[in-house]
Amino acid sequence: MQQYDSARNSQLKLPVLLHSTYKQASKEEYKTALLAKGLKEEEIEMLNGLATAIVEQDAAQQQAKKARSLTASVRIQTMNAVWEKMAMVCQCAKLVFQNNAAKYNLFLLTDAEAPAKETVQAPTALN
């Protein structure tokens, strides 16, 4: 019972415990007694099947994690390449539109960049 308590929440320990239980339950001296007490042959075989299924599912999960990190890495590299191109275009546009505040402000990539101030003339008094 102590082994079960430590293994029941562990993906690594539970298959080992199930395989060990299967091996013990499959020994003739124990198998005969277990069958006499009402345990079915299929239930003994199920122990091995469950252990194998847990190991296979864990391997599939680890493979999916690796694939996900590779996909993320490719996505980050692609987005970085796009960002570099955008930065170059914006830098060029700021040089071209340095005297046109409205168009200059269209090419700011982040809020941290200070927008160019438009020169506004004060209204003249009518007399």
VOTORNU-175095 format. One record per residue (C-alpha): residue number from 1; residue in three letters; z, x, y. Coordinates in nm, 2 decimals. Layout:
BEGIN
<rec num="NUM" residuo="Ala" z="Z" x="X" y="Y"/>
...
END
This chain:
BEGIN
<rec num="1" residuo="Met" z="0.00" x="0.00" y="0.00"/>
<rec num="2" residuo="Gln" z="0.08" x="0.29" y="0.23"/>
<rec num="3" residuo="Gln" z="-0.28" x="0.43" y="0.19"/>
<rec num="4" residuo="Tyr" z="-0.43" x="0.09" y="0.26"/>
<rec num="5" residuo="Asp" z="-0.24" x="0.05" y="0.59"/>
<rec num="6" residuo="Ser" z="-0.36" x="0.39" y="0.72"/>
<rec num="7" residuo="Ala" z="-0.72" x="0.33" y="0.59"/>
<rec num="8" residuo="Arg" z="-0.79" x="-0.03" y="0.68"/>
<rec num="9" residuo="Asn" z="-0.88" x="0.04" y="1.04"/>
<rec num="10" residuo="Ser" z="-1.07" x="0.37" y="0.98"/>
<rec num="11" residuo="Gln" z="-1.44" x="0.39" y="0.91"/>
<rec num="12" residuo="Leu" z="-1.38" x="0.73" y="0.75"/>
<rec num="13" residuo="Lys" z="-1.08" x="0.66" y="0.53"/>
<rec num="14" residuo="Leu" z="-1.16" x="0.31" y="0.41"/>
<rec num="15" residuo="Pro" z="-1.47" x="0.40" y="0.20"/>
<rec num="16" residuo="Val" z="-1.28" x="0.69" y="0.04"/>
<rec num="17" residuo="Leu" z="-1.00" x="0.45" y="-0.05"/>
<rec num="18" residuo="Leu" z="-1.24" x="0.20" y="-0.19"/>
<rec num="19" residuo="His" z="-1.42" x="0.46" y="-0.40"/>
<rec num="20" residuo="Ser" z="-1.09" x="0.59" y="-0.53"/>
<rec num="21" residuo="Thr" z="-0.97" x="0.24" y="-0.61"/>
<rec num="22" residuo="Tyr" z="-1.30" x="0.18" y="-0.79"/>
<rec num="23" residuo="Lys" z="-1.27" x="0.49" y="-1.00"/>
<rec num="24" residuo="Gln" z="-0.91" x="0.40" y="-1.10"/>
<rec num="25" residuo="Ala" z="-1.00" x="0.04" y="-1.18"/>
<rec num="26" residuo="Ser" z="-1.30" x="0.16" y="-1.39"/>
<rec num="27" residuo="Lys" z="-1.08" x="0.37" y="-1.62"/>
<rec num="28" residuo="Glu" z="-1.05" x="0.20" y="-1.95"/>
<rec num="29" residuo="Glu" z="-0.67" x="0.21" y="-1.96"/>
<rec num="30" residuo="Tyr" z="-0.65" x="0.02" y="-1.62"/>
<rec num="31" residuo="Lys" z="-0.96" x="-0.19" y="-1.65"/>
<rec num="32" residuo="Thr" z="-0.84" x="-0.37" y="-1.96"/>
<rec num="33" residuo="Ala" z="-0.51" x="-0.46" y="-1.80"/>
<rec num="34" residuo="Leu" z="-0.67" x="-0.57" y="-1.48"/>
<rec num="35" residuo="Leu" z="-0.92" x="-0.79" y="-1.66"/>
<rec num="36" residuo="Ala" z="-0.63" x="-0.94" y="-1.86"/>
<rec num="37" residuo="Lys" z="-0.45" x="-1.02" y="-1.53"/>
<rec num="38" residuo="Gly" z="-0.76" x="-1.21" y="-1.41"/>
<rec num="39" residuo="Leu" z="-0.96" x="-0.95" y="-1.21"/>
<rec num="40" residuo="Lys" z="-1.33" x="-0.99" y="-1.27"/>
<rec num="41" residuo="Glu" z="-1.57" x="-0.72" y="-1.36"/>
<rec num="42" residuo="Glu" z="-1.78" x="-0.81" y="-1.05"/>
<rec num="43" residuo="Glu" z="-1.48" x="-0.76" y="-0.82"/>
<rec num="44" residuo="Ile" z="-1.43" x="-0.41" y="-0.96"/>
<rec num="45" residuo="Glu" z="-1.80" x="-0.33" y="-0.90"/>
<rec num="46" residuo="Met" z="-1.78" x="-0.48" y="-0.55"/>
<rec num="47" residuo="Leu" z="-1.53" x="-0.21" y="-0.45"/>
<rec num="48" residuo="Asn" z="-1.80" x="0.05" y="-0.50"/>
<rec num="49" residuo="Gly" z="-2.06" x="-0.16" y="-0.33"/>
<rec num="50" residuo="Leu" z="-1.84" x="-0.22" y="-0.02"/>
<rec num="51" residuo="Ala" z="-1.76" x="0.15" y="0.01"/>
<rec num="52" residuo="Thr" z="-2.13" x="0.24" y="-0.01"/>
<rec num="53" residuo="Ala" z="-2.22" x="-0.03" y="0.25"/>
<rec num="54" residuo="Ile" z="-1.96" x="0.10" y="0.49"/>
<rec num="55" residuo="Val" z="-2.09" x="0.45" y="0.46"/>
<rec num="56" residuo="Glu" z="-2.45" x="0.34" y="0.52"/>
<rec num="57" residuo="Gln" z="-2.36" x="0.12" y="0.81"/>
<rec num="58" residuo="Asp" z="-2.17" x="0.41" y="0.97"/>
<rec num="59" residuo="Ala" z="-2.47" x="0.64" y="0.93"/>
<rec num="60" residuo="Ala" z="-2.70" x="0.37" y="1.08"/>
<rec num="61" residuo="Gln" z="-2.46" x="0.34" y="1.38"/>
<rec num="62" residuo="Gln" z="-2.44" x="0.71" y="1.43"/>
<rec num="63" residuo="Gln" z="-2.82" x="0.73" y="1.42"/>
<rec num="64" residuo="Ala" z="-2.85" x="0.45" y="1.67"/>
<rec num="65" residuo="Lys" z="-2.61" x="0.63" y="1.91"/>
<rec num="66" residuo="Lys" z="-2.82" x="0.95" y="1.89"/>
<rec num="67" residuo="Ala" z="-3.14" x="0.75" y="1.95"/>
<rec num="68" residuo="Arg" z="-2.98" x="0.58" y="2.25"/>
<rec num="69" residuo="Ser" z="-2.88" x="0.91" y="2.41"/>
<rec num="70" residuo="Leu" z="-3.23" x="1.05" y="2.36"/>
<rec num="71" residuo="Thr" z="-3.38" x="0.74" y="2.52"/>
<rec num="72" residuo="Ala" z="-3.14" x="0.77" y="2.81"/>
<rec num="73" residuo="Ser" z="-3.23" x="1.13" y="2.86"/>
<rec num="74" residuo="Val" z="-3.61" x="1.05" y="2.87"/>
<rec num="75" residuo="Arg" z="-3.54" x="0.77" y="3.11"/>
<rec num="76" residuo="Ile" z="-3.34" x="0.99" y="3.34"/>
<rec num="77" residuo="Gln" z="-3.61" x="1.26" y="3.34"/>
<rec num="78" residuo="Thr" z="-3.88" x="1.00" y="3.42"/>
<rec num="79" residuo="Met" z="-3.68" x="0.85" y="3.70"/>
<rec num="80" residuo="Asn" z="-3.60" x="1.20" y="3.85"/>
<rec num="81" residuo="Ala" z="-3.97" x="1.28" y="3.85"/>
<rec num="82" residuo="Val" z="-4.04" x="0.95" y="4.03"/>
<rec num="83" residuo="Trp" z="-3.76" x="1.02" y="4.28"/>
<rec num="84" residuo="Glu" z="-3.90" x="1.37" y="4.36"/>
<rec num="85" residuo="Lys" z="-4.24" x="1.21" y="4.44"/>
<rec num="86" residuo="Met" z="-4.09" x="0.94" y="4.65"/>
<rec num="87" residuo="Ala" z="-3.88" x="1.20" y="4.84"/>
<rec num="88" residuo="Met" z="-4.20" x="1.41" y="4.91"/>
<rec num="89" residuo="Val" z="-4.39" x="1.10" y="5.04"/>
<rec num="90" residuo="Cys" z="-4.10" x="1.00" y="5.26"/>
<rec num="91" residuo="Gln" z="-4.06" x="1.35" y="5.40"/>
<rec num="92" residuo="Cys" z="-4.43" x="1.36" y="5.49"/>
<rec num="93" residuo="Ala" z="-4.42" x="1.01" y="5.64"/>
<rec num="94" residuo="Lys" z="-4.12" x="1.10" y="5.85"/>
<rec num="95" residuo="Leu" z="-4.32" x="1.39" y="6.00"/>
<rec num="96" residuo="Val" z="-4.62" x="1.17" y="6.06"/>
<rec num="97" residuo="Phe" z="-4.42" x="0.89" y="6.21"/>
<rec num="98" residuo="Gln" z="-4.16" x="1.09" y="6.40"/>
<rec num="99" residuo="Asn" z="-4.25" x="0.93" y="6.73"/>
<rec num="100" residuo="Asn" z="-4.26" x="0.57" y="6.59"/>
<rec num="101" residuo="Ala" z="-3.90" x="0.47" y="6.51"/>
<rec num="102" residuo="Ala" z="-3.99" x="0.14" y="6.33"/>
<rec num="103" residuo="Lys" z="-4.23" x="0.31" y="6.08"/>
<rec num="104" residuo="Tyr" z="-4.00" x="0.62" y="6.05"/>
<rec num="105" residuo="Asn" z="-3.71" x="0.39" y="5.94"/>
<rec num="106" residuo="Leu" z="-3.93" x="0.24" y="5.66"/>
<rec num="107" residuo="Phe" z="-3.93" x="0.58" y="5.49"/>
<rec num="108" residuo="Leu" z="-3.55" x="0.64" y="5.48"/>
<rec num="109" residuo="Leu" z="-3.44" x="0.68" y="5.11"/>
<rec num="110" residuo="Thr" z="-3.07" x="0.64" y="5.16"/>
<rec num="111" residuo="Asp" z="-2.83" x="0.48" y="5.40"/>
<rec num="112" residuo="Ala" z="-2.68" x="0.82" y="5.47"/>
<rec num="113" residuo="Glu" z="-2.99" x="0.92" y="5.67"/>
<rec num="114" residuo="Ala" z="-2.95" x="0.82" y="6.03"/>
<rec num="115" residuo="Pro" z="-3.23" x="0.59" y="6.15"/>
<rec num="116" residuo="Ala" z="-3.43" x="0.70" y="6.45"/>
<rec num="117" residuo="Lys" z="-3.33" x="0.52" y="6.77"/>
<rec num="118" residuo="Glu" z="-3.59" x="0.32" y="6.95"/>
<rec num="119" residuo="Thr" z="-3.62" x="0.38" y="7.31"/>
<rec num="120" residuo="Val" z="-3.56" x="0.06" y="7.49"/>
<rec num="121" residuo="Gln" z="-3.63" x="0.04" y="7.86"/>
<rec num="122" residuo="Ala" z="-3.38" x="-0.15" y="8.08"/>
<rec num="123" residuo="Pro" z="-3.52" x="-0.47" y="8.23"/>
<rec num="124" residuo="Thr" z="-3.61" x="-0.45" y="8.59"/>
<rec num="125" residuo="Ala" z="-3.47" x="-0.69" y="8.84"/>
<rec num="126" residuo="Leu" z="-3.70" x="-0.93" y="9.01"/>
<rec num="127" residuo="Asn" z="-3.66" x="-0.94" y="9.38"/>
END
